[in-house]
């Protein structure tokens, strides 16, 4: 199996930019919560989401070292790749879910 280096670089850059944007989303949310005088810790959710997204990217890159010498008859390698892909998708899903939860909570508080 061949690895597309340009595609992996684009993925890494995109994930890094998205992690930075989630971090700034959390910082802006903290300031907005101060404006509405509603002290809460929901501003930490997008920051936690950026950490989970970075972990998801880490699990994306772990199997890339195995791909060049991948032997389809070795089920332990295939199982490890499946586990890493499951962890990757779970972390990315959780990052999005908790970031949406923070935005939804803030919207509910300001809509009353």
N, C-alpha and C positions, 0 to 999 in steps of 0.2 A: 504494500500500500504506500502510495506517495503522499507526502505532506506538501501542501501549497504554502510556501513561506509568505508570499505577499498577502494571502487571505488570512493567515494567522496573525500577521502584523497588524492588519486592518482591524481584526477582532480585538487584539490587545489594546490598540489605541482607542477604539470605541468604548471598551469596558472602562479604561482609565478615565476617559472624559465623562462617562456616565457616573462613575464613582465620585468624581469631583463635583458634578452637578447635584448629585444627591446630598453631598456634604453641604454645599451652599444652600440647598433647599432647606436643610435642617437649621442652618444659621438664620436664614430669613424667617423661617417659621418661629424661631425663638424670639426674634424682634417683634414679629406681629403679635405673638402672645403677650408680650410686654405692653404693646399698644392697647390691646383690649383688656388689659389688667386681669388676665386669666393665667396665673402661674401654673404651669403643667410641665410634664416631662415628655409630652408627645413630640417635641422637637428632636428628641434623640432617636426617634424611630427611623427617619430618613438616613441619619448617620449610621445607625445599625444596619440599614439596608445597603449602604455603600460598602460596609465591611463584608456583609454576606455576598454581595455581588463580586467583590474581589476574591473571596474564597471560592465562589463558583468558577471564576476564571482560572484560579489555581488548579482546581480539579479538571478543568478543560485541558490544561497543558501537560498534566502528568502522563497521560497515555501516549503523548507524541514521541516519547523516547522509545516506546515499544513498537510503534508502527513499522519502522524500517525492517526489523527482524521478526515480524509477526508470522507465527506459524499457526495456521488454522486448526491443526490437530491438537494444539495445546489449549485445552479448555480453561486452564488456570489464567492464562493471559487474556482470553476473551472475557472471562468472568470479571477480572479486575477492570477491564475497560468498561464493561457494563456497569459495574459498581461506581466507577468514577463519573460516568455520564449521568447516572442517577443522582449522585451527590451534586454534580454541577447544575442540573436542571432544578433540583430541590432548592438549592441556595438562591438561584436566580429567581425562582418563583416566590420564595419567601421575601426576598429583597423588594420585589414589586408589590407584594401583598401588604407588607407593613408600611411601605411608603404611601400607598393608596389609603390605608387605614388612618394615617396621620393627617392627610389632606381632607379626608371625609370628616374626621372628628373636628378639625378646625372649621370647615365649612358649616357643619351643624351648629357649632358654638356661635358663629358670626351671623347665622341666618335667623336667629331667634329675635 
